[in-house]
Amino acid sequence: MEAAAKEGQVAASIPAGQVDTVIVACEAGMGSSLMCVNALRKKLRAAKLNVDVLHKAVRALPPDARLVMVHRGLASAVHARVPGAVVVCFSHFLNDPAFDAVVQALAAGGEIAEAK
């Protein structure tokens, strides 16, 4: 994945073992996506996974972000801001299968793939 970040390419996947933080990005840094953060934290705790969940506005994403979950409508903005990050998109702020898929991949030690 680091090579992708250096070349400005979009990362396609990341091994679960390399993920210690999931960033849930939003447009303004507050609101509906905060519900996603809390729900994701709860799912990770239930799976006994020690992974941090941060809430950031797209404009405030750190350049070294590795895994970003974002509403489908903001995916291109996330790719532009952090092209080396794996971006997992969701359509619904609550109970979207993308959140469960990320938790399951982390728990299984598998690969987390870009999801659009």
GIPE-V550040 format. One record per pair of residues at least 4 apart in sequence whose ideal C-beta (glycine too) atoms are under 7 Angstrom apart, sorted by sequence separation. I is the first residue (numbers start at 1). J is the second residue. If there is no record, write none. Layout:
BEGIN
i=I j=J
i=I j=J
END
This chain:
BEGIN
i=1 j=5
i=2 j=6
i=3 j=7
i=14 j=18
i=30 j=34
i=33 j=37
i=34 j=38
i=35 j=39
i=36 j=40
i=37 j=41
i=38 j=42
i=39 j=43
i=40 j=44
i=41 j=45
i=42 j=46
i=43 j=47
i=56 j=60
i=61 j=65
i=70 j=74
i=74 j=78
i=75 j=79
i=76 j=80
i=77 j=81
i=78 j=82
i=79 j=83
i=92 j=96
i=97 j=101
i=98 j=102
i=99 j=103
i=100 j=104
i=101 j=105
i=102 j=106
i=103 j=107
i=104 j=108
i=4 j=9
i=14 j=19
i=26 j=31
i=44 j=49
i=56 j=61
i=70 j=75
i=91 j=96
i=105 j=110
i=4 j=10
i=90 j=96
i=105 j=111
i=4 j=11
i=26 j=33
i=44 j=51
i=61 j=68
i=78 j=85
i=105 j=112
i=70 j=78
i=79 j=87
i=90 j=98
i=24 j=33
i=44 j=53
i=78 j=87
i=89 j=98
i=90 j=99
i=1 j=11
i=68 j=78
i=88 j=98
i=102 j=112
i=24 j=36
i=41 j=53
i=75 j=87
i=1 j=14
i=24 j=37
i=40 j=53
i=68 j=82
i=75 j=89
i=88 j=102
i=24 j=40
i=37 j=53
i=58 j=74
i=61 j=78
i=65 j=82
i=68 j=85
i=70 j=87
i=72 j=89
i=98 j=115
i=22 j=40
i=37 j=55
i=67 j=85
i=72 j=90
i=58 j=77
i=63 j=82
i=66 j=85
i=67 j=86
i=68 j=87
i=69 j=88
i=70 j=89
i=71 j=90
i=72 j=91
i=58 j=78
i=61 j=81
i=65 j=85
i=66 j=86
i=34 j=55
i=61 j=82
i=69 j=90
i=33 j=55
i=58 j=81
i=88 j=112
i=86 j=112
i=88 j=114
i=89 j=115
i=29 j=56
i=87 j=114
i=88 j=115
i=89 j=116
i=29 j=57
i=86 j=114
i=22 j=51
i=24 j=53
i=28 j=57
i=69 j=98
i=21 j=51
i=27 j=57
i=20 j=51
i=21 j=52
i=22 j=53
i=23 j=54
i=24 j=55
i=25 j=56
i=26 j=57
i=27 j=58
i=29 j=60
i=19 j=51
i=20 j=52
i=21 j=54
i=23 j=56
i=25 j=58
i=69 j=102
i=25 j=61
i=23 j=61
i=75 j=116
i=23 j=65
i=25 j=68
i=23 j=67
i=22 j=67
i=23 j=68
i=24 j=69
i=25 j=70
i=67 j=112
i=19 j=66
i=22 j=69
i=27 j=74
i=18 j=66
i=19 j=67
i=25 j=74
i=14 j=66
i=14 j=67
i=25 j=78
i=39 j=94
i=51 j=106
i=43 j=99
i=47 j=103
i=36 j=93
i=49 j=106
i=35 j=93
i=49 j=107
i=35 j=94
i=40 j=99
i=44 j=103
i=33 j=93
i=39 j=99
i=43 j=103
i=47 j=107
i=32 j=93
i=1 j=66
i=10 j=79
i=14 j=86
i=10 j=83
i=11 j=84
i=13 j=86
i=9 j=83
i=11 j=85
i=8 j=83
i=11 j=86
i=5 j=83
i=5 j=84
i=4 j=84
i=22 j=102
i=1 j=84
i=19 j=106
i=16 j=105
i=16 j=106
i=17 j=109
i=16 j=109
i=19 j=112
i=16 j=110
i=15 j=111
i=16 j=112
i=13 j=111
i=14 j=112
i=13 j=112
i=13 j=113
i=12 j=113
i=13 j=114
i=12 j=114
i=11 j=114
i=10 j=114
END
